[in-house]
């Protein structure tokens, strides 16, 4: 399987990839261990880590709803 990981540089790229506004992403970073870090004043993340984060959140929510 090909690796489609892409580095996202800047909050705008992260927003575009997730489809969420900056304030939501920053809340996730603060409260939910969203995989992004500010390096030299610029937010960075990558698509593979974001995809894994979203899968974990969905699985956790589905598990809660099914109990």
Phi, psi and omega in degrees: 000132182288146178272119181252021180298137178225135175282132177254126182242122180097145181299327181299319177294320179294317177301313181299317182293318183275337184076022181238151178285162183304320182296325176292315180298316180296325175294317177298320179299313181294314193256339190228018177058038175299137187280075175215153181216147177266119180239120181051042176080008182231131179287140177222149176201189172212156188295324181297316179293322178294317178300316179296318178300313181294322176299315180299318180295317179296313180300319180295317180291320178296319178298321179292318182291331182275354181268000000 
